[in-house]
Amino acid sequence: MDKAEQLHQRLAILAKGFRARLDNELPALDKQMRELPESWPAAADSLQRTRDQLHKLAGAAGTFGYPALGSKAHELEYQVRDLIEQQQCDNAARQALIEGVIELAQLRHSATTESPTAPAEPASEYVDRPRVIYVFEQDDQFAKRLRHTLESFGYQVILHSTLDELQQVLTTDKADALIFDLSGGAQSTELLENLQRLQDQRHKPLPLILISDREDFTFQLSAVRAGAQGLFPTPVDLTALENQLERCFNNLHSEPFRILLVDDDETLAQRYQAVLNSAAMRVEIVSDPRILLERMDAFLPDVILMDINMPNYSGPELAQMIRLNDSWLRVPVVYLSAETDATRQKDALFKAGDDFITKPISDNALINAVYSRAQRARLLSQALARDSLTGLLKHADIKEQIEIELERACRTRRPVSIAMIDIDHFKSVNDQYGHAVGDNVIRALANLLRQRLRKIDRLGRYGGEEFVAVLPDCHAEDAKRILDEIRVAFNELQFSASNGLFHCSFSAGVSACQAPLWETSGQLASADARLYLAKSQGRNCIVSTADTTQV
Ligand SMILES: Nc1nc2c(ncn2[C@@H]2O[C@H](COP(=O)(O)OP(=O)(O)OP(=O)(O)O)[C@@H](O)[C@H]2O)c(=O)[nH]1
C-alpha cells in the first residue's frame, strides 16, 4: 500500500469514528436542551457544557465533511455564549436552542460525498542516507580527486565521462545533485539548453553545480535556467564546492518539522496528525494539558498548535504558561481554533500566542499553513542559535547541550563523550592566505564533522577555530577512534588560495562521563586539558582520558 492509500485508509477510519460520535452526541445534546432549567443560575453548568460541545463540533464537523453542520454548531455556540454572558435562560431561549439542535441533527445526513483526499506533499528535503552526487567529468585525475574529497564528507559519488547517461540520470530520482564540468567544451550553451529541457521534465529541478571558466552574462543566464546553484572556475576549490553542495541541500531542513498539537478533541487531533504526517511532519498530540511542558521538553517542537477552548483550561492560559519559560521563546504558539470572532482572537493573541489558523480548514490549507510557520520558526531558531559561518550551535547553546547530555548520561547510565577540537597553527593560515581562506577552512571542518558524526551527536563552534562535539552513547575510546578518522580526512583535504595549495590539521582532547566514575562536573575542562596535551605533543593528534589519567 503506498503512502496516499495509507493516508486515505486512515482518514476513512477516523471519518467513521466521527460519524459514530455524531450518532452519540447529537441525541445527547437534544436531551440536554430539553432538560435545560429555565432560569439562571440553574442553567449555567449545562449551558457551559453545551457551549463546549458545540465549539468542538463547530471545529471538527467541517473537516470531516459536514460543513453545514459545522456552521450550524457555530451559530448555536454563539447563541449559547450570549446567554452565558447575559446570565439568563428563559423558556423562549430554551425553545430556540431545542429547535436549533433538531436542525443540527437533520444536518447529520448532509455530509459532502467527497471522500477524503490525500493532500499534496510539500517539498520535504529530509533524507536519512548518504546523498548521491553524479559527476560528469572528462579529466580522470581531477574526477578521482573530486570523488575522494566528496566521499570524505560522506557523499556517495558516481562518476561519468560520457553524456549518454545524462538523460537517464535526470529522468530518474536516484541522484541528489549533479556536478557538471563544462570547462574546455565548445558546446556549453547548447548543453545547458539540453539540461534545462531535462530539468523542466522533472518534478523538482536537480541541484546542479557547474565547473566552467566562462562567466559572461549569457552563460550565467543559461546556467541559472538549467538549474545551476553554483558555478566554479578552474582550478576548482574543492572545499568551497563541497560547501556549496551542502548549501544546496540546505541542512536547515534536514530533519522533519516537529509539531505539537494541543487539543482535547482526539478524533480531530488524530486527523490533523495523519494529514500532517503525510507531508513528512512529525506530530505529537497532547490531549491532557497538564503534561504539556513535560512533552515539550521531550519532543522539542518547532511549532505548537493550540486549541483555544478546552475543558478547565484555555489555550491562551497554556500559551502564557509556555511563555513563563524563556527557553521556549523561539517556539511559536499558533491557535488552531473555531474562534472566528476578531475581538476574541485579538484578546487571545494579546495574552500570549503568535498567530491564528481558523477551523475548519482543508487538508492542503492545513499543511501549507503549518509547514510555512514551521519553516519560518526553524529558520529563525537556527539563525538565533547557530553560528552564521558554520551553521553549528553557538557557544552558549553547545554548553547547554553538554549539560543536558551529561545529566542524561548519569541518569540512564549510558556514556557520553565530549571532544574539544582546535585547528592547528590557524593564525599562520590567516597570515599566509588571508582571513577569507581561513573562514573556508573553518567551514570545511564544520561540514566534515557534521557529515561524519551521527545525527544524535551535537556540534558547536566554541570559539574562533575551536569546536566542541558531544557524542551520546559513546565511550572515550570510540570517540577517539571516530575523531581520529575525521582528523585523517581533514588532513587530506587540499585547500586552495590565490598564492597556493595547502593542507591543515587539527588536534582534539576527549573526555567522557562513563563507568565507573560517572563524573559530570569538569568534563569540558578535562577535554580542554587533553587538547592542550595534544598541542604540546606536536599537534595533529587526539588525546583522550582513556590514554592518560593524569594531566
Ligand atoms: N579566518 C578566521 N580566523 C579566525 C576566526 N576566529 C578566530 N580566528 C583566528 O584564529 C587564530 C587562532 O590562533 P591561536 O589561538 O593563536 O592558535 P593557532 O595559531 O591556531 O595555534 P595552535 O592552536 O597553538 O595550533 C587567531 O589568529 C584568530 O584571529 C574566524 O572566524 N575566521
The ligand as an ORCA input file, in Angstrom:
! r2SCAN-3c Opt
* xyz 0 1
  N      39.621     33.350      9.413
  C      39.203     33.368     10.665
  N      40.104     33.388     11.686
  C      39.675     33.377     12.952
  C      38.311     33.346     13.255
  N      38.181     33.347     14.602
  C      39.421     33.349     15.125
  N      40.347     33.371     14.125
  C      41.802     33.392     14.228
  O      42.247     32.136     14.695
  C      43.587     32.328     15.194
  C      43.801     31.433     16.404
  O      45.140     31.473     16.691
  P      45.794     30.912     18.019
  O      44.724     30.759     19.082
  O      46.968     31.743     18.323
  O      46.241     29.481     17.690
  P      46.803     28.772     16.411
  O      47.550     29.683     15.511
  O      45.682     28.018     15.795
  O      47.836     27.773     17.032
  P      47.588     26.461     17.876
  O      46.153     26.414     18.328
  O      48.528     26.550     19.015
  O      47.914     25.326     16.980
  C      43.723     33.821     15.513
  O      44.630     34.378     14.586
  C      42.325     34.371     15.251
  O      42.346     35.674     14.695
  C      37.363     33.358     12.176
  O      36.144     33.329     12.339
  N      37.873     33.345     10.910
*
